[in-house]
Amino acid sequence: MSGFSDLLDRLPFDTRGLRKLPVPGISGSCLLELDLARGIGETSPTSPVEALRERHTPTLHAVVEGLRDATGDDKVLGLIVHAYAPALAPAHAEEVRAAVEGFSDSGKPVVAWAETYGEMTNGVAGYLVATAADEIWLQPSGYLQINGAAVQAVFLREALDKIDVEPQFDKRREYKSAVETFTQRDISEPNREMLTSLTESALEVLLTGIARGRGLDVDDVRAVLDEGALTPVRAGELRLVDRIGYRDEAYTALRTRVGAEPDVELRYVERYDLGFSAVEAVRGRGRKTVAIVQANGAIHLGRSGNAPLGGRSIGSDSLGAALRQVADDDKIGAVVLRVDSPGGSAVASDAIRREILRLREEKPVVASMGTVAGSGGYFISMPATEIVADGTTLTGSIGVYAGKFVTQGGLDRLGIHRTQIERGRYAGMLSDQRPFTEDEWALLSRMLDEIYADFTTKAAEDRGMPVEQLEPLARGRVWTGAQAADLGLVDHVGGMRAAIDRACALADLDPETTPTRISPKLGVLDRFLPADNSDAVTRTTTGLGGAAVRGTVTAALGEGVPLLDQALAALGARGAGVLTMTPTRWT
């Protein structure tokens, strides 16, 4: 069930009472709408403020399950997709495309339209979704811009030198390039090799999807990259667009095609509901369910947090409690762990891994990787029974870094002087007043060796391969989901729905009748009252200096956010073993 059920899912408190109310359904036939311009959310809001701010943004789960439900509903006549998607991540585009394709395979018509597929920007993500439609429309004044894929590496060392800030970091191993933003003046050869490989792999995934959708050869689609912005006429000549027209013309054409009246009801996919169907009303009653546990943001010790400025983090205490809760729930037959994380604390990641291993003893666990599941994000995914990743997911990055910034030089220029009294050989090791001593460098190096050995050993154990086979795939290197599948780092290429299907198969459940639910669900007071015990699933909202904000800026690594946020993330991580990945963003 989507629609009203999804609306209840988005509320940040326990809605069991509301679910007993009658559900407003569709009184007659309707056409569904999917508006990619509104964005796609990875997770449901976790606070009242988020629920208000994101009320117009559908979740990926709602879109995927809504389209799946609609395939068997005779009231739904067809689907129209607004495929202008300037902010759609390639991995989300893959998942939405698969859902649209599944709807189209049911025999119902699908029309995709856009004012433009890119306006001086890369329109490949939105156009990829559009290729699942049986008819693609483009506004006469628009363009089709399939520019390819590009990544950018930024280096701050020269800027840091100008303000007398010295970055002191060490890493394991040569591909662990997150620290290069601060330590290098130019790209290293291992980083160049890795980013080139990522770009080529991601582009191949996207071009293959477009070619399959349009019935073209991949090489023919690749040739389009060198043409730049295509006019509607040129796009039509290349069989990339079917019709040229405006929104009203596309809607009229679809209504005519299905024999619908001009005033036929329109309904957003995420607002669609199967209404008062008696069969659907009892679907899942007494049946096992698949629980979807969300792990979104940077990983740290303690409770998960919602920062005042937005964003989420993964606290090992909160996620561990959630995993224990679903393990003890007899109504849950299998679990999908949805991971969208660039990593974080090594110790917190290991604590979460332990909880997943314990959960596996009770029921199957399938890790579903979103846009990114690298380093610590891979660490918490690898113990799952199976791993499913999108083709353009950024994953791997099996490695570690740690260090600090020495800021005293810049403070001296401002006339700020500090005196620190130390007792203990390593008491001042993490101080930003002075560089590491030779002994401190040796200690840091030893710790990084130990953390890296622990990571690779456990990854090899979880993936069922010798350490000697896994280690060359580690070394801090990031892979796309497609590459990771070929290397044995993940099991299947696919999205959340594919992960749900695999969970059902492993638990001997029928994927057509087994309901899914986001778990756990918090009561409204759970967010404001202290936890009763360590098994309570709560989140924290902290002030600007709190762990939730530090988790938020740490989560920025890999998301292409402002450089200041990346610097704060590194500062907040100093002295700890950090499993996070290089800042990477597709453009």
C-alpha positions in Angstrom: 0.0 0.0 0.0 1.3 3.5 -0.8 -0.6 6.7 -0.8 -2.3 7.2 2.5 -0.2 4.4 4.0 2.9 6.2 2.8 1.7 9.5 4.3 1.4 7.7 7.6 4.9 6.2 7.1 6.3 9.7 6.8 5.0 10.9 10.1 7.7 10.8 12.7 5.7 9.1 15.4 3.7 5.9 16.0 0.6 5.9 13.7 -1.0 2.6 14.6 -4.2 4.4 15.8 -4.4 6.4 12.6 -4.1 3.3 10.5 -7.5 2.1 11.8 -9.2 5.0 10.2 -10.9 4.6 6.8 -8.6 5.3 3.9 -9.5 7.7 1.1 -9.2 5.7 -2.1 -9.7 6.4 -5.8 -13.4 6.5 -6.6 -12.9 5.8 -10.4 -10.2 5.4 -13.0 -7.0 7.5 -12.8 -3.7 8.3 -14.4 -0.7 8.1 -12.2 2.0 10.9 -12.2 5.6 10.6 -11.3 7.3 14.0 -11.0 11.0 13.7 -10.8 11.5 17.4 -10.6 10.2 17.2 -7.0 13.2 15.0 -6.1 13.4 11.5 -4.6 14.1 11.1 -0.9 16.2 8.2 0.4 14.6 7.9 3.8 11.4 9.0 5.5 11.5 12.1 7.7 12.5 11.4 11.3 11.4 14.7 12.9 8.3 17.0 12.6 10.5 19.7 11.0 11.8 17.2 8.4 8.3 16.0 7.7 7.2 19.5 7.0 10.2 20.4 4.9 10.1 17.2 2.8 6.3 16.9 2.5 6.5 17.4 -1.3 9.4 15.0 -1.8 8.4 11.3 -2.2 10.5 8.6 -0.8 12.2 6.0 -3.1 10.3 3.2 -1.2 6.9 4.9 -1.8 7.6 5.3 -5.5 8.8 1.8 -6.1 6.1 0.1 -4.1 3.4 2.4 -5.4 4.2 1.5 -9.0 4.3 -2.2 -8.0 0.9 -2.0 -6.4 -0.6 -0.1 -9.4 0.3 -2.8 -11.9 -2.5 -5.0 -10.7 -5.1 -2.3 -10.2 -7.6 -2.0 -13.1 -8.5 1.6 -11.9 -5.0 2.7 -13.0 -5.1 3.4 -16.7 -1.5 4.5 -17.3 1.5 6.5 -16.0 3.0 9.8 -17.1 6.5 10.7 -16.0 7.8 14.2 -15.7 11.5 13.3 -16.4 13.1 16.7 -15.8 15.4 15.6 -12.9 18.2 18.0 -12.2 19.0 16.6 -8.7 18.4 12.9 -9.3 21.3 10.7 -8.4 22.2 8.0 -11.0 21.6 5.2 -8.5 18.1 6.5 -7.8 17.5 6.9 -11.5 18.4 3.2 -11.9 15.9 2.1 -9.3 13.1 4.4 -10.5 13.7 3.3 -14.0 13.3 -0.4 -13.0 10.1 0.4 -11.2 8.7 2.3 -14.3 9.8 -0.6 -16.5 8.0 -3.0 -14.3 4.8 -0.9 -14.6 5.2 -0.8 -18.4 5.7 -4.5 -18.6 2.2 -5.0 -17.1 0.8 -3.7 -20.4 -0.2 -0.2 -19.2 1.0 2.8 -21.3 3.7 5.0 -20.0 4.5 8.4 -21.4 7.6 10.4 -20.3 7.9 14.1 -21.0 10.2 17.0 -20.1 10.6 20.6 -20.9 14.2 19.7 -21.4 16.5 16.8 -20.6 19.3 19.1 -19.3 19.5 22.9 -19.6 23.2 23.6 -19.8 23.4 20.6 -17.4 23.7 16.8 -17.8 20.3 15.3 -18.3 21.3 11.7 -18.4 19.7 10.7 -15.1 16.2 11.9 -15.9 16.5 10.6 -19.5 17.5 7.2 -18.2 14.2 7.0 -16.4 12.4 8.3 -19.5 13.7 5.4 -21.6 11.6 3.0 -19.6 8.5 4.6 -21.1 7.0 3.5 -24.4 6.8 7.1 -25.6 9.2 10.0 -24.9 8.1 13.6 -25.4 10.3 16.7 -25.5 9.2 20.4 -25.5 10.0 22.2 -28.8 12.3 24.6 -27.1 14.1 22.0 -25.0 17.3 20.0 -25.5 18.5 16.5 -24.9 21.9 16.7 -23.2 23.5 13.3 -22.6 26.9 14.7 -21.6 28.4 11.6 -20.1 29.8 11.3 -16.6 32.4 13.4 -14.8 34.0 13.5 -11.4 36.0 16.3 -9.8 38.8 16.2 -7.3 39.5 19.3 -5.2 42.7 20.1 -3.4 43.1 22.6 -0.5 46.8 22.1 0.5 47.9 25.4 -1.0 45.0 27.3 0.6 45.9 25.7 4.0 49.5 26.7 3.6 48.5 30.3 3.1 46.8 30.3 6.5 49.5 28.3 8.2 47.4 25.2 8.8 49.3 21.9 8.4 47.4 18.7 7.6 49.0 15.6 9.2 47.3 12.4 8.0 48.2 8.9 7.2 46.2 6.3 5.4 45.9 2.6 4.3 46.4 2.3 1.4 47.3 4.2 -1.8 43.7 4.6 -3.1 42.3 6.0 0.2 42.1 9.4 -1.3 39.8 11.2 1.1 42.7 12.9 2.8 44.3 14.1 -0.5 41.8 17.0 -0.5 43.9 18.4 2.4 47.4 16.9 1.9 47.9 17.2 -1.8 48.3 20.0 -4.3 47.3 17.8 -7.3 45.8 14.4 -8.0 47.9 11.3 -7.3 48.2 8.7 -9.9 46.3 6.0 -7.9 43.4 8.5 -7.4 43.5 9.4 -11.1 43.4 5.7 -12.0 40.5 5.1 -9.6 38.4 8.1 -10.7 38.9 7.3 -14.3 37.8 3.7 -13.8 34.7 4.8 -11.8 33.7 7.3 -14.5 34.0 4.8 -17.3 32.1 2.1 -15.3 29.2 4.4 -14.4 28.9 5.8 -17.9 28.7 2.2 -19.3 25.9 1.4 -16.9 23.9 4.5 -17.9 24.5 4.1 -21.7 23.6 0.4 -21.5 20.3 1.3 -19.8 19.5 4.0 -22.4 20.4 1.7 -25.3 18.2 -1.1 -24.0 15.3 1.2 -23.4 15.4 2.7 -26.9 16.4 -0.5 -28.7 19.7 0.9 -29.9 23.3 -0.2 -30.0 25.4 1.0 -27.1 28.0 2.4 -29.5 25.3 4.5 -31.2 24.3 6.0 -27.9 27.9 6.6 -27.0 28.4 8.6 -30.2 25.7 11.0 -29.0 28.0 12.2 -26.2 30.1 14.1 -28.8 27.1 15.9 -30.2 26.5 17.9 -27.0 23.0 19.4 -26.8 20.6 17.8 -29.3 17.6 19.7 -30.6 14.2 17.9 -30.4 14.4 17.4 -34.2 17.9 15.9 -34.0 17.0 13.8 -31.0 14.0 12.4 -33.0 16.3 11.6 -36.0 18.5 9.6 -33.7 15.4 7.7 -32.3 16.0 9.2 -28.8 12.7 11.1 -28.7 9.3 10.0 -30.1 7.2 13.1 -30.0 7.8 16.9 -29.8 5.2 18.8 -27.8 4.3 20.6 -24.6 2.9 19.2 -21.3 -0.7 19.6 -22.2 -0.2 17.8 -25.5 1.5 14.9 -23.8 -1.3 14.6 -21.3 -4.0 14.8 -23.9 -2.3 12.2 -26.0 -2.2 9.7 -23.1 -5.8 10.4 -22.2 -6.8 9.8 -25.8 -4.7 6.6 -25.9 -6.4 5.0 -22.9 -9.9 6.4 -23.7 -10.1 8.5 -20.6 -12.2 11.6 -20.1 -10.4 15.0 -20.0 -11.2 15.3 -16.3 -9.9 11.8 -15.4 -8.3 11.9 -11.9 -4.6 12.4 -11.7 -2.7 11.0 -8.7 0.9 11.1 -7.8 2.4 7.7 -7.5 3.4 8.1 -3.8 -0.2 9.3 -3.1 -1.8 6.4 -4.9 -3.8 4.0 -2.7 -5.7 0.8 -3.5 -8.6 2.2 -1.5 -11.2 0.0 0.0 -10.3 -3.2 -1.8 -11.2 -6.0 0.7 -8.4 -8.2 -0.6 -5.7 -5.5 -0.1 -7.2 -4.4 3.2 -6.3 -7.8 4.7 -3.2 -8.4 2.6 -0.4 -9.2 5.1 -2.7 -9.8 8.0 -1.1 -12.8 9.8 1.7 -13.0 7.2 5.4 -12.5 7.8 6.7 -9.1 6.7 10.0 -7.8 5.3 11.4 -5.1 7.5 13.4 -2.3 5.9 15.9 -0.8 8.4 17.4 2.4 7.2 21.1 3.3 7.7 21.6 6.8 6.3 24.5 9.2 7.0 27.9 9.1 8.7 28.6 6.3 11.2 29.5 7.2 14.8 29.3 5.8 18.3 26.2 6.6 20.4 22.8 7.6 19.2 21.7 8.5 15.7 21.1 12.2 15.3 19.1 14.7 13.4 21.0 18.0 13.0 19.2 21.4 13.2 20.6 22.2 9.8 19.4 19.0 8.2 20.9 15.6 7.5 21.1 12.3 9.4 23.7 10.2 11.0 24.0 6.5 12.0 24.6 6.0 15.7 25.8 2.5 16.6 23.6 2.4 19.7 20.4 3.3 17.7 21.0 1.1 14.7 22.1 -1.8 17.0 18.9 -1.4 19.0 16.8 -1.4 15.8 18.5 -4.6 14.6 17.9 -6.3 17.9 14.2 -5.2 17.8 13.6 -6.7 14.3 15.5 -9.9 15.4 13.0 -10.4 18.3 9.9 -9.6 16.2 8.3 -12.9 15.1 6.2 -11.1 12.6 9.3 -10.2 10.6 10.5 -12.9 8.3 13.4 -11.1 6.7 15.3 -7.8 6.8 16.5 -5.4 4.2 19.2 -3.1 5.5 19.1 0.0 3.3 22.6 1.6 3.5 23.4 5.1 2.2 26.6 6.0 4.0 30.1 7.1 3.1 31.4 5.6 6.3 32.7 7.0 9.6 34.0 5.5 12.9 35.8 2.1 12.6 34.8 1.1 16.1 31.1 2.0 15.6 31.1 0.2 12.2 32.4 -3.0 13.9 29.8 -2.8 16.6 27.0 -2.6 14.0 28.6 -5.5 12.1 28.3 -7.6 15.2 24.6 -6.9 15.6 24.0 -7.9 11.9 25.8 -11.2 12.4 23.6 -11.9 15.4 20.5 -10.9 13.4 21.5 -13.3 10.6 21.2 -16.2 13.1 17.5 -15.4 13.4 16.5 -14.4 9.8 18.0 -13.5 6.4 19.5 -10.0 6.1 19.9 -8.4 2.6 22.0 -5.2 2.4 20.6 -2.8 -0.2 23.2 -0.2 -1.2 21.9 3.3 -2.3 24.0 6.0 -3.9 27.0 5.3 -1.7 28.0 2.5 0.7 31.7 3.0 1.0 34.3 2.2 3.7 32.3 2.1 6.9 29.2 1.9 4.8 30.6 -1.3 3.2 31.8 -2.5 6.6 28.1 -2.6 7.9 26.9 -4.1 4.6 29.4 -7.0 4.2 28.1 -9.3 7.0 24.6 -9.4 5.4 23.4 -12.7 3.9 23.5 -11.1 0.5 24.4 -7.6 -0.8 22.5 -5.9 -3.6 23.9 -2.7 -5.2 22.9 -0.4 -8.0 25.2 -0.3 -11.0 26.3 3.2 -10.1 26.5 2.8 -6.4 29.9 3.9 -5.0 31.1 1.2 -2.7 34.2 -0.6 -1.5 36.8 1.9 -0.2 38.1 -0.8 2.2 40.7 1.2 4.0 41.3 3.7 6.8 42.8 7.1 7.5 43.5 9.2 10.6 45.3 12.4 11.6 44.9 16.0 12.6 45.3 19.6 11.5 48.0 21.7 13.2 46.5 25.2 13.4 48.8 27.0 15.8 50.7 28.7 13.0 47.6 30.4 11.8 46.6 31.3 15.3 50.0 32.8 16.0 49.5 35.2 13.1 46.3 36.3 14.7 48.0 36.9 18.0 46.3 33.9 19.7 48.7 31.9 22.0 48.0 28.8 24.0 49.8 26.8 26.7 49.1 23.1 27.2 50.2 21.1 30.3 50.6 17.4 29.5 51.1 14.4 31.8 51.5 11.2 29.8 53.7 10.3 26.8 50.8 10.6 24.3 48.6 13.1 26.2 49.1 15.8 23.6 49.1 13.6 20.6 45.9 15.0 19.2 46.6 18.6 20.1 46.4 20.9 17.1 49.1 23.1 18.8 52.0 21.0 17.5 52.9 18.4 14.9 53.1 14.7 15.8 56.3 13.6 17.4 58.2 10.6 15.9 56.8 8.3 18.5 53.3 9.6 17.9 53.6 9.0 14.1 54.8 5.5 14.9 51.7 4.9 17.2 49.4 6.3 14.5 50.9 4.1 11.9 50.6 1.0 14.1 46.9 1.7 14.8 46.2 2.2 11.1 47.9 -1.1 10.2 45.8 -2.9 12.9 42.5 -1.3 11.7 43.3 -2.1 8.1 44.2 -5.7 8.9 41.0 -6.1 10.9 38.9 -4.6 8.1 40.3 -6.8 5.4 40.2 -9.9 7.5 36.6 -9.5 8.4 35.7 -8.5 4.8 37.3 -11.6 3.5 35.5 -13.7 6.1 32.1 -12.1 5.4 32.5 -12.4 1.6 33.8 -16.0 1.8 37.2 -15.4 0.1 40.8 -15.7 1.2 42.4 -12.5 2.5 45.0 -12.8 -0.2 42.2 -12.6 -2.8 40.4 -9.7 -1.1 43.3 -7.5 -0.2 44.1 -6.3 -3.8 40.4 -5.3 -4.0 40.7 -3.3 -0.9 43.6 -0.7 -0.5 41.0 2.1 0.0 39.8 1.7 -3.6 36.2 2.8 -4.5 34.3 0.7 -7.0 30.9 1.1 -8.7 28.3 -1.5 -7.9 28.7 -3.0 -11.3 32.4 -3.4 -10.7 31.9 -4.7 -7.2 29.6 -7.4 -8.5 32.2 -8.6 -11.0 34.8 -8.7 -8.2 32.6 -10.6 -5.7 32.3 -7.6 -3.3 28.5 -7.6 -3.8 26.2 -10.4 -4.9 23.6 -8.8 -7.2 23.2 -5.6 -9.2 19.8 -4.0 -8.5 17.8 -1.7 -6.3 15.7 -1.8 -3.2 13.0 -3.9 -4.8 15.5 -6.5 -6.0 16.8 -6.6 -2.4 13.3 -7.2 -1.1 12.8 -10.0 -3.6 16.0 -11.6 -2.5 15.0 -11.3 1.1 11.7 -13.1 0.3 13.5 -15.8 -1.6 15.9 -16.4 1.3 13.1 -16.5 3.8 10.8 -18.7 1.6 8.2 -15.9 1.4 6.1 -14.9 -1.7 7.3 -11.6 -3.0 4.0 -10.9 -4.6 2.0 -11.1 -1.3 4.6 -10.3 1.4 4.2 -6.7 2.7 7.1 -4.5 3.6 7.4 -1.9 6.4 9.9 0.6 7.5 11.2 -0.5 10.9 11.4 0.6 13.7 8.7 3.2 14.2 9.2 5.6 17.0 6.4 7.1 19.2 6.3 10.9 19.2 7.6 11.1 22.8 10.5 8.8 22.0 12.3 11.8 20.4 12.1 14.0 23.5 12.3 11.6 26.5 15.4 9.8 27.6 15.7 6.2 26.7 14.6 3.6 29.2 17.5 1.2 28.4 20.1 0.5 25.7 17.5 -1.5 23.6 15.4 1.6 23.1 15.5 3.0 19.6 15.8 6.8 19.9 17.4 9.6 18.0 18.9 12.9 19.2 18.6 16.4 18.1 21.6 18.4 19.3 22.9 21.9 19.3 25.5 23.2 16.9 28.3 21.7 18.9 26.7 18.3 19.2 27.5 14.9 17.8 24.6 15.0 15.3 26.1 18.1 13.6 29.5 16.5 13.5 27.8 13.4 12.0 26.1 15.6 9.4 29.3 17.2 8.2 31.1 13.9 8.2 28.3 12.5 6.0 29.1 15.2 3.5 32.3 13.3 2.5 31.4 11.7 -0.8 28.4 13.9 -1.4 30.2 16.8 -3.1 29.2 19.4 -0.5 30.9 22.7 0.3 34.6 22.3 1.1 34.2 23.9 4.6 32.0 21.0 5.5 34.6 18.5 4.3 37.2 20.3 6.4 35.0 20.2 9.5 34.4 16.5 8.9 38.1 15.8 8.9 38.6 17.9 12.0 35.9 16.1 13.8 37.4 12.8 12.9 41.0 13.5 14.0 42.6 10.9 16.2 40.1 8.2 15.3 40.3 5.4 12.9 38.1 6.8 10.1 36.4 4.5 7.5 35.2 7.0 5.0 35.6 7.6 1.4 36.9 10.2 -1.0 34.6 13.2 -1.8 33.0 12.1 -5.1 30.1 13.5 -7.0 28.8 12.6 -10.4 28.3 15.7 -12.6 
